[in-house]
Amino acid sequence: MKNRFAAVCSAAVVRILLLTGTVSAYAQSTSTSSLPFVSQAVASFDQPWAVAFLPENQALVTERSGRLKWVDLATGNSQAVAGVPEVEYGGQGGLGDVVLHPQFAQNRWVYWSYAEVGERSSAGAAIARGRLEVTEKGPSLHDVSVIWRQVPKVSGRGHYAHRLLFDRDDLLWVSSGDRQQFDPAQDLQSNLGKVLRLTDEGAAVEGNPFFKQGGVAAQVWSLGHRNPLGIAFDAQGQLWEVEMGPRGGDELNRIERGSNYGYPIVSNGDHYSGRTIPDHDTRPEFKAPLITWTPVISPSSMVVYQGDDFPDWRGNALISGLSSQSLVRVELKATTAREVERFDMGRRIRAVAQAPDGALWVLEDGKKGRLLRLTPS
């Protein structure tokens, strides 16, 4: 039985578990007691979820209850941004990710994800965009429109995922969670449990693997995902994804066009009810993760680091952890990956991000979650 632990084990416990075979053979965990960085708190927020960096040392931070904050990173002062649509707040739902269009300097487009209500107490993730204006009256969004929605809306308030990422061609990538519904992750009539590739206006992209099927299938790049909360490109343009497993089996995946990653048919974790799920190695037709974690790290976001402050980390994935209260460093190769270091942050970490100037930032989870800049110690 593969148990999902509430928090990351100490290095000694992990070594014991490895010897007894409890930890997945894919996981290669290393803990460290000393930190190679110092954390500078810039501001705090109520249940922050994501950060996007603006020009002139400013940023946008989402608060899950529905507020988008404009932040002066020099002073820590923040203001609410007007024009954000109402969100369905509760459970894991609310205001989610925020990213800037790659041509933001010219078009001022900001994109954000959020949970919205549907009929008969259903809900689903949506993506909107609007033009950001900052005047003496304060920051505000204009020309707001919804460009994408999860299909179908379902009951429950979990597994929205809805991380956003632009690529070099100004295409928008979306991680769409299975909404705790299991089977839709394998159903191409649904965009739940998928990684999607869209235009900057929310349309399916010709060249997507299932584009000729039309409908929501045309949006899909990969399928068989559970709760994919981190997506990032490496310097070669390869997409990587990290997701929460069920009871055990958090995953790091190398995302390939049209591939099926198997959930809920296979997983290196089990259902919370105790019912087992066959491991990936029992079904080779499904793409297996490069790393699985049991005990789990509860991944919440990911960035592939390309900055100068920590030169030994360039090209590595940095994954923020919730229950593990950690920042996990993973070495990425062309077709392999391994965890090489884990930093104890002492708080649940909701997001890790790299600013355009190369600086590394993290967001703590929960009430009074702080925005921290990490600099070499």
N, C-alpha and C positions, 0 to 999 in steps of 0.2 A: 504494500500500500504506500502510495506517495503522498505524504502529508504536506498541506500548505501551512507553513508556520506564520505566525502573526508578525514576526520581526526577524531580521537577519541574525544568524547565529554568530557567535564569536569565532575567531580563527581556530581556536582549539577544538571547539565543537564541530566545525566544518571538517577538520582533519579526521576526527573520529568517524563522522558520517561517511566520509569518502572511503575510509578503510572498511566500513561495514556495508558499503554499497547503497546507502540510503540516498545520497546525493547523486543526481543524474551523471552519467559518464560524460555528458556534454559539458557540464559546468566545470570551470576551472577558477575557483574563487581564491582571492588573496585579500586579507584584511591588513590595515595599517593603523598604528596608534598615533603616528605623527603626521601632520598635514603639511604639504609643500606649498600651502597658500595661506594667506590671511583674508578674512572676510570683512568687508566694509559695508555696513548697513546704510542704505541711501534713503529708504522710505518703507512704510509698512502699509498693508492693505487688508481688507476683509475678504478672506477666502480667495486670494489671487489664483489665477489659472494659467495665464500666459503673458509674455512681454514681447513687444516689437519696438525696434529702435528707430527713432526719427532723426532727421538731421539736427545739427546744432545742439547736441548733447541733451536730447529729449527722448521720451519713450511713451508708449501706450501700454497700459496694464489692464487686463480684464479681471473683474471681480465676479465670482460665480452668481451672486445674487442679481446681477444685471447691469452693474455700473462699469463703464469704460472710463479709465482715468488717464488723463494727460499729465505727464510727470517731467519736471525739470530735474535732470540728474545731477546738476551742480548744487542745487539747494535742497532737493527732496520734496519741494512743494508740488502738490498735485491738485488737479481740478477735474470734475466730472465732465465728460464729453456729452453734449446734447445731441439728440437725434437717434439714439440706439433703440430699436424696437423692444417691446416687452418680451421677456423670456419666461419659459416654464422652469421655475426654480424649485429644486427639491431632489433628494437622492443624489445621484451623480450629475444631475442636469442643471443647466443655467447658462450663463455666458461662458464661452469656451476659448477657442484660440483666436489670435489676431495676427495678421501679416500685412505687409505693404506690397502693393504691386511693384514689380521690378522697375517700372518706369514712374515710380511715385513722384519723383522730382518734377516730372512734366504733367502727370494726370491727377495726382493727389488721391488716388484710389486706395482705400483701406478695406480689407476683407476680414470678416469675423464669423465664427461659428457659434451656434447657440441651440438650446432646446426650445421647441415651440409646441404649443398644445394643438391637438387634433380633435376629431369627433369622439364622443363617448369615452372621455377620459384617456384617450391615447395621446402619444407624444412622439416626437422624432427630431433629429438634428436638422438644422438648416444653415445655409451660408448666405450672408448678405454682404453687400458692398456699398460704400458711400464715399463721397469726396470730403476730405478733412480740411476744414478752415480753422485757423487760429487767429482771432482778432482780439482787440482790447476788451471785447465783451466775453471772451472765453472761447474754448474749442467747441466745434460742432460739426456734425455730419450732414451732408446734403446729397440730393439725388440718390437716396437710399433705395435699394431694390434687393429682393431675395432672388438669388441666382441658382440655388440648388436645394433639394430636400431629400431626406431619407425616405425610401419607399419600401414597405408601407409604414405608416405610423402604427405603433403597437402600445400596449399597456406596459406599465413599469417605468422606472426612472434610472435604469442602469445601462452601461456600455454604449454610450453615444460615441465615444472616441473623438471624432471630429477634429483631428489635427490637420493643419493646412501647411502647404509647402509649395513654393514656386520653383520651377526649373529654369535652365538657361534659355529656353525658348518661350518664356513667359506663360507656360502651361501650369495649371493649378492641380496639385495632387492632394487627395483627401483620404484620410483613414476613416473608414465608416465601421463602427462597432456592430456586433450582432444583436445588440439590445436585449441580451439575455434570452434570446429566442431560439438559439442553437441552429435549427435546420436552415433558416434563411442564408446562412453563411455559404451553403452549397447551392443555392437557388439563384439562377441568373435572371429570374423575374423580379428579384429584389436586389437593392444595392446595399443591404446590410451584410456585415462581415466581409467587407471587400476593401481593397485599395483601388482608388479611382483616378483617372486622368481626364481633366476637363480643360476647356478653353478658359480664358480669363472672364468670359461671360457666362460660364457654367454649362456649356454644351459639351457633349461627347466629342472626342477627337477622332477624326478618321485615321485609321492605323491602329487604334485600340484592338486588342485581339478578338473581341466579340462585337465589333462595331456593326457588322452586317446583320446581326440579329435584331438591331434596333432597340428601342425602349431603353430601360435602365441597363440592360446587358451591354449596350454600346459604351457605357461609362467605365466598365470594369477593366482593370489592368491585371489584378490577381484576386483570388477568392480563397475561402476556407480560413478566415481569420476570426478571432474571438473579440478581443478588446484592444485594438492596435493604437497605442497612445504615444508612439514616437515614430517619426519618419524623417530621414535625413539622407542627403546625397553626399558621396565622397568626392574627392577631387577629380576622379575619372568619370563622374556622372552616374555611378552605380547607386541605386536606391537601396537603403537598409531600413528595416522595420523592427520595432520591439513591441511586444504585446503581453498583456497579463494572461496567464494560463488560468485554468479552473482551480482545483485544489492541488497546487503544485504545477510545475511545468511552464513557468514564464519563458518566453521565447525571444531569440534574436534571429531574424530571417534576412536572407539576401533575396530581394524581390526580383523575380524574373517575369517577363511578359507572358501572360496567360497561365501562369502556374497556379496550382491548387495546393494550399498548405494544410488541408486535411480536416480542420475543425468543422463539426464536432465528431467526425468519424474517428479521428485519431488525435491524441494529445499525450504529452509526457506527464500530464497531471490527470486527476480523476474528478468526477462530479462531487459537489459538496454533499450530496446525499450519501456518498460512500460508494456509489456504483462506479465500477472501473471503466476506463476508456482505453482501448488498445493503444500501445505506443506507436510512434511513427515507423519504427523498424519492422512492424508487422504488415505495413501497407506501402511498399516501395513506390507505388504509383503517385503518392502524395509527396510534395517537396518537404523534406525534413529541415528543422531549424539547425543553425550552426552552433548555437548554444541553447541549452535549457537550464533553468534554475529551480532546484528543489533542495533546500529551502529557497523560498522565493525572494525577489528583490522588490516586487510590486512596481514595475517601471511606469513612469508617468510622462517622460519625454526623452528626446535624444538629439544630440548634435554631433556632427563629425568635425572635430576641432581643426582649425587651420590658422590659428593665431601665432604670435611671436612670444607671448609671455611664458609659455610652457613648451619650448621647442621639442622636447622629447615626446610630447603628446600629439604632434601633428599627424593627421590621418587617422587618429584613434577616435572611436565613438565614446562619448561621455553620456551616461544614462542616469537620469535622476530617479531616485527610489523613494517610495512612500513608506511602507512598513519597514523597509530596511534602513530608513533614515540615512541614506547614503548617496554618494556620487560614485558611480561605477565606471572605471576606465577599461575599454575593450580594444584590443589590437585587432584591426581588420586587415586581412589579406585578400587576394583576388577571390578565393573560394573557401577561405577558412576564417575563423575568428576565435579569440580566447580572452577571457577576463584576465587582466594583469594586475589590477590594483583596485582597492575599494576604500573610499574615504568616509569615515563616520562623521556626519554633519550634525548629529544630535537633535535633528528635527526632521519631520517628513518633508521631502523636497518635491515640489510640484512641477518645476520646470528648470531646465538648463538651456542657456542661449548664448550665442556669440554675437557681439555687436559688430557693426561694419568696421570699426577700428581694430578689431581683433580681441577686444576685452571679453572676458568670460564672466557671465552673470548667472545667478540662480534665484529662484523664487521659492520661499518656504510655503508650505501648505497651511490652511486653516486661518482662524481669526488672528489678526495681527501678524500675518505672514509677511516676512521682510523680503525686500529686494536687495540682494547682496552682490557686490562686485568682488571677485576673487583675484588677488594679485600675488605674485610669488613671495614666499616668506624668506 
